[in-house]
Amino acid sequence: QVQLVESGGGLVQAGGSLRLSCATSGSINAMGWYRQAPGKQRELVATITGNGYTNYADSVKGRFTISRDNAKNTVYLQMNSLKPEDTAVYYCNAGLGNDYYTPLNYWGQGTQVTVSS
């Protein structure tokens, strides 16, 4: 059973930055970050594969960066130039794939990100 623990969320003003972390209980293959805003469906934000290929939602391209530290079994999401519409609960997901990300049903508990205008 894979366990995921997110951290790093908080309250920030528009234009600010936050770095989210997702610590896993085992070695990482592919990972994804998702977010869910109130009243909206969960959406995929960024992914990273086993070979390090990354992919981003159009809404965050150029502002967010996903990265990984295999030695620490941790994945990060650096979020810059934050906007109020980035406000959501952010979840990490453990997946599979060296070249393409495929999600598995392993989720963290989520971390709240609130961006004030």
Contacts in CASP RR format, 6 or more apart in sequence:
PFRMAT RR
TARGET T0000
AUTHOR 0000-0000-0000
METHOD contacts of the structure
MODEL  1
QVQLVESGGGLVQAGGSLRLSCATSGSINAMGWYRQAPGKQRELVATITG
NGYTNYADSVKGRFTISRDNAKNTVYLQMNSLKPEDTAVYYCNAGLGNDY
YTPLNYWGQGTQVTVSS
1 25 0 8 1.000
2 24 0 8 1.000
2 25 0 8 1.000
2 26 0 8 1.000
2 94 0 8 1.000
2 104 0 8 1.000
2 106 0 8 1.000
3 24 0 8 1.000
3 25 0 8 1.000
3 108 0 8 1.000
4 22 0 8 1.000
4 23 0 8 1.000
4 24 0 8 1.000
4 25 0 8 1.000
4 92 0 8 1.000
4 93 0 8 1.000
4 94 0 8 1.000
4 106 0 8 1.000
4 107 0 8 1.000
4 108 0 8 1.000
5 22 0 8 1.000
5 23 0 8 1.000
5 108 0 8 1.000
5 109 0 8 1.000
6 20 0 8 1.000
6 21 0 8 1.000
6 22 0 8 1.000
6 90 0 8 1.000
6 91 0 8 1.000
6 92 0 8 1.000
6 108 0 8 1.000
6 109 0 8 1.000
6 110 0 8 1.000
6 111 0 8 1.000
7 20 0 8 1.000
7 21 0 8 1.000
7 23 0 8 1.000
7 111 0 8 1.000
8 18 0 8 1.000
8 19 0 8 1.000
8 20 0 8 1.000
8 21 0 8 1.000
8 111 0 8 1.000
9 18 0 8 1.000
9 20 0 8 1.000
9 90 0 8 1.000
9 111 0 8 1.000
9 112 0 8 1.000
9 113 0 8 1.000
10 18 0 8 1.000
10 111 0 8 1.000
10 112 0 8 1.000
10 113 0 8 1.000
10 114 0 8 1.000
11 114 0 8 1.000
11 115 0 8 1.000
11 116 0 8 1.000
12 18 0 8 1.000
12 82 0 8 1.000
12 113 0 8 1.000
12 114 0 8 1.000
12 115 0 8 1.000
12 116 0 8 1.000
13 115 0 8 1.000
13 116 0 8 1.000
14 82 0 8 1.000
14 83 0 8 1.000
14 84 0 8 1.000
14 115 0 8 1.000
14 116 0 8 1.000
14 117 0 8 1.000
15 80 0 8 1.000
15 81 0 8 1.000
15 82 0 8 1.000
15 83 0 8 1.000
15 115 0 8 1.000
16 80 0 8 1.000
16 81 0 8 1.000
16 82 0 8 1.000
16 115 0 8 1.000
17 78 0 8 1.000
17 79 0 8 1.000
17 80 0 8 1.000
17 81 0 8 1.000
17 82 0 8 1.000
18 79 0 8 1.000
18 82 0 8 1.000
18 113 0 8 1.000
19 76 0 8 1.000
19 77 0 8 1.000
19 78 0 8 1.000
19 79 0 8 1.000
20 33 0 8 1.000
20 76 0 8 1.000
20 77 0 8 1.000
20 79 0 8 1.000
20 90 0 8 1.000
20 92 0 8 1.000
20 111 0 8 1.000
20 113 0 8 1.000
21 74 0 8 1.000
21 75 0 8 1.000
21 76 0 8 1.000
22 31 0 8 1.000
22 33 0 8 1.000
22 74 0 8 1.000
22 75 0 8 1.000
22 76 0 8 1.000
22 77 0 8 1.000
22 92 0 8 1.000
22 108 0 8 1.000
23 72 0 8 1.000
23 73 0 8 1.000
23 74 0 8 1.000
24 31 0 8 1.000
24 73 0 8 1.000
24 74 0 8 1.000
24 75 0 8 1.000
24 94 0 8 1.000
25 73 0 8 1.000
26 73 0 8 1.000
27 70 0 8 1.000
27 73 0 8 1.000
28 50 0 8 1.000
28 68 0 8 1.000
28 70 0 8 1.000
28 73 0 8 1.000
28 74 0 8 1.000
28 75 0 8 1.000
28 94 0 8 1.000
29 49 0 8 1.000
29 50 0 8 1.000
29 94 0 8 1.000
29 95 0 8 1.000
29 96 0 8 1.000
29 97 0 8 1.000
29 98 0 8 1.000
30 47 0 8 1.000
30 48 0 8 1.000
30 49 0 8 1.000
30 50 0 8 1.000
30 94 0 8 1.000
30 95 0 8 1.000
30 96 0 8 1.000
30 97 0 8 1.000
30 98 0 8 1.000
30 100 0 8 1.000
30 101 0 8 1.000
30 102 0 8 1.000
31 47 0 8 1.000
31 48 0 8 1.000
31 66 0 8 1.000
31 68 0 8 1.000
31 75 0 8 1.000
31 92 0 8 1.000
31 93 0 8 1.000
31 94 0 8 1.000
31 95 0 8 1.000
31 101 0 8 1.000
32 44 0 8 1.000
32 45 0 8 1.000
32 46 0 8 1.000
32 47 0 8 1.000
32 48 0 8 1.000
32 66 0 8 1.000
32 75 0 8 1.000
32 92 0 8 1.000
32 93 0 8 1.000
32 95 0 8 1.000
32 101 0 8 1.000
32 103 0 8 1.000
33 44 0 8 1.000
33 45 0 8 1.000
33 46 0 8 1.000
33 47 0 8 1.000
33 66 0 8 1.000
33 75 0 8 1.000
33 77 0 8 1.000
33 90 0 8 1.000
33 91 0 8 1.000
33 92 0 8 1.000
33 93 0 8 1.000
34 42 0 8 1.000
34 43 0 8 1.000
34 44 0 8 1.000
34 45 0 8 1.000
34 90 0 8 1.000
34 91 0 8 1.000
34 92 0 8 1.000
34 93 0 8 1.000
35 42 0 8 1.000
35 43 0 8 1.000
35 45 0 8 1.000
35 86 0 8 1.000
35 88 0 8 1.000
35 89 0 8 1.000
35 90 0 8 1.000
35 91 0 8 1.000
35 113 0 8 1.000
36 42 0 8 1.000
36 43 0 8 1.000
36 88 0 8 1.000
36 89 0 8 1.000
36 91 0 8 1.000
37 85 0 8 1.000
37 87 0 8 1.000
37 88 0 8 1.000
37 89 0 8 1.000
40 88 0 8 1.000
42 91 0 8 1.000
43 57 0 8 1.000
44 57 0 8 1.000
45 56 0 8 1.000
45 57 0 8 1.000
45 60 0 8 1.000
45 64 0 8 1.000
45 77 0 8 1.000
45 90 0 8 1.000
46 54 0 8 1.000
46 55 0 8 1.000
46 56 0 8 1.000
46 57 0 8 1.000
46 60 0 8 1.000
46 64 0 8 1.000
46 65 0 8 1.000
46 66 0 8 1.000
46 77 0 8 1.000
47 54 0 8 1.000
47 55 0 8 1.000
47 66 0 8 1.000
47 101 0 8 1.000
48 54 0 8 1.000
48 66 0 8 1.000
48 67 0 8 1.000
48 68 0 8 1.000
48 75 0 8 1.000
48 101 0 8 1.000
49 97 0 8 1.000
49 98 0 8 1.000
49 99 0 8 1.000
49 100 0 8 1.000
49 101 0 8 1.000
50 97 0 8 1.000
50 98 0 8 1.000
50 99 0 8 1.000
51 98 0 8 1.000
51 99 0 8 1.000
52 68 0 8 1.000
53 99 0 8 1.000
53 100 0 8 1.000
54 65 0 8 1.000
54 66 0 8 1.000
55 101 0 8 1.000
56 62 0 8 1.000
56 64 0 8 1.000
56 66 0 8 1.000
59 85 0 8 1.000
60 79 0 8 1.000
60 86 0 8 1.000
63 79 0 8 1.000
63 80 0 8 1.000
63 81 0 8 1.000
63 82 0 8 1.000
64 77 0 8 1.000
64 78 0 8 1.000
64 79 0 8 1.000
64 80 0 8 1.000
65 77 0 8 1.000
65 78 0 8 1.000
65 80 0 8 1.000
66 75 0 8 1.000
66 76 0 8 1.000
66 77 0 8 1.000
66 78 0 8 1.000
67 75 0 8 1.000
67 76 0 8 1.000
67 78 0 8 1.000
68 74 0 8 1.000
68 75 0 8 1.000
68 76 0 8 1.000
69 75 0 8 1.000
69 76 0 8 1.000
75 92 0 8 1.000
77 90 0 8 1.000
79 86 0 8 1.000
79 113 0 8 1.000
82 113 0 8 1.000
82 115 0 8 1.000
83 115 0 8 1.000
84 115 0 8 1.000
84 116 0 8 1.000
84 117 0 8 1.000
85 115 0 8 1.000
86 113 0 8 1.000
86 115 0 8 1.000
87 113 0 8 1.000
87 114 0 8 1.000
87 115 0 8 1.000
88 112 0 8 1.000
88 113 0 8 1.000
89 110 0 8 1.000
89 111 0 8 1.000
89 112 0 8 1.000
89 113 0 8 1.000
90 110 0 8 1.000
90 111 0 8 1.000
90 112 0 8 1.000
90 113 0 8 1.000
91 107 0 8 1.000
91 108 0 8 1.000
91 109 0 8 1.000
91 110 0 8 1.000
92 107 0 8 1.000
92 108 0 8 1.000
92 110 0 8 1.000
93 103 0 8 1.000
93 104 0 8 1.000
93 106 0 8 1.000
93 107 0 8 1.000
93 108 0 8 1.000
94 104 0 8 1.000
94 106 0 8 1.000
95 101 0 8 1.000
95 102 0 8 1.000
95 103 0 8 1.000
95 104 0 8 1.000
95 106 0 8 1.000
96 102 0 8 1.000
96 104 0 8 1.000
END
